[in-house]
């Protein structure tokens, strides 16, 4: 039949839709039913294969479109995430506050007021009293060293 009607096979053995139509038209011109029966089986097989191929191609196109859509959404999501990270990084730079952390560096001599008890006698009896005195004393003092912290 392929030689008689010059029908070319594809790689999968299927005929083109135009070839199927042409073969069907030629089959209708045949006089005997025995020849039509054999050709009709071949044509039905080709039509079924063609419909299956169309359905497979349609599914493949849908899968490809879905993948392309997912890839596009992933790219947009990644782009949005990177933009948010960049904005967040920029915001953290703007919101960075310098805080001072107390650090004891060294001791220094300073005057300190202390309560001192003094004993004295009044009317022959020993008595004590509290007196405030200024004394130079070695006292630790604090200096402040900068410490950067982020507020998020």
C-alpha positions in Angstrom: 0.0 0.0 0.0 2.9 2.4 0.9 4.5 1.7 -2.5 1.2 1.9 -4.4 0.2 5.3 -2.9 3.8 6.6 -2.3 3.3 7.0 1.4 6.4 7.7 3.4 6.8 6.2 6.9 8.1 8.4 9.7 10.7 7.1 12.1 8.0 5.5 14.3 6.2 3.9 11.4 3.3 6.3 11.4 1.9 8.0 8.3 1.3 11.7 8.0 -2.4 12.8 8.3 -2.5 13.8 4.7 -1.3 10.4 3.6 -4.0 8.7 5.8 -6.7 10.9 4.1 -5.3 10.2 0.7 -5.2 6.4 1.3 -8.8 6.5 2.6 -10.0 8.3 -0.5 -8.2 5.8 -2.7 -9.7 2.9 -0.7 -13.2 4.2 -1.3 -12.6 3.9 -5.1 -11.9 0.1 -4.9 -14.5 -2.2 -6.3 -14.1 -5.3 -4.2 -14.8 -5.4 -0.5 -12.0 -7.9 0.2 -9.4 -5.4 -0.8 -11.2 -2.7 1.2 -11.2 -4.9 4.3 -7.4 -5.3 4.3 -6.8 -1.7 3.7 -9.3 -0.5 6.3 -7.5 -2.5 9.0 -4.2 -0.8 8.0 -5.9 2.6 8.0 -7.6 2.1 11.3 -4.3 1.1 12.8 -2.6 4.2 11.4 -5.5 6.5 12.6 -5.3 5.0 16.1 -1.5 5.5 16.1 -2.0 9.1 14.9 -4.5 9.9 17.6 -2.2 8.4 20.3 0.7 10.4 19.0 -1.5 13.6 19.1 -2.5 12.8 22.7 1.1 12.1 23.7 2.3 15.3 22.0 -0.4 17.3 23.8 0.6 15.9 27.1 4.2 16.6 26.4 3.4 20.2 25.5 1.5 20.6 28.7 4.3 19.1 30.7 6.8 21.4 29.0 4.6 24.4 29.6 4.2 23.4 33.3 8.0 23.0 33.7 8.6 26.4 32.0 6.0 28.0 34.3 7.7 26.4 37.4 11.1 27.5 36.2 9.8 31.1 35.7 8.2 31.1 39.2 11.4 29.7 40.7 13.4 32.4 39.0 11.0 35.1 40.2 11.0 33.7 43.7 14.8 33.6 43.8 15.0 37.1 42.4 12.5 38.3 45.0 14.5 36.5 47.8 17.8 38.0 46.7 16.2 41.4 46.5 14.8 41.0 50.0 18.2 39.8 51.2 19.9 42.9 49.6 17.2 45.2 51.1 17.5 43.5 54.4 21.3 43.8 54.3 21.0 47.5 53.4 18.4 48.0 56.2 20.7 46.4 58.7 23.4 48.7 57.7 21.1 51.7 58.2 19.8 50.3 61.5 23.2 49.5 62.9 23.6 51.3 66.2 26.8 51.9 68.0 26.5 50.8 71.5 29.0 51.3 74.2 30.0 48.3 76.3 31.5 49.1 79.7 35.0 47.7 80.1 37.1 48.1 83.2 40.5 49.2 81.9 42.6 50.1 84.9 42.7 51.5 88.4 43.3 55.2 89.2 43.9 57.3 92.2 40.8 59.2 93.2 39.4 60.9 96.2 36.6 58.9 97.9 34.4 59.8 100.8 34.5 57.2 103.5 32.8 56.9 106.8 35.4 56.6 109.6 34.7 55.9 113.2 36.6 57.9 115.7 36.8 57.2 119.3 36.9 60.0 121.8 36.2 60.6 125.5 33.5 62.8 126.7 33.0 63.3 130.4 35.4 60.5 131.1 33.5 58.0 129.0 34.8 56.5 125.7 32.5 57.4 122.8 32.6 56.8 119.0 31.4 58.9 116.3 31.2 58.6 112.5 33.2 61.1 110.5 33.3 61.5 106.7 36.8 61.8 105.4 38.2 62.4 101.9 40.8 59.8 101.2 42.8 59.1 98.0 42.2 55.6 97.0 43.1 53.3 94.1 39.7 52.7 92.4 38.9 50.8 89.2 37.2 53.0 86.7 35.3 52.2 83.5 36.0 53.3 80.0 33.7 52.6 77.1 34.8 50.8 74.0 32.6 50.8 70.9 30.7 47.7 70.1 28.7 47.5 66.9 25.4 45.6 67.1 22.6 45.2 64.6 19.0 45.7 65.3 16.8 43.5 63.1 
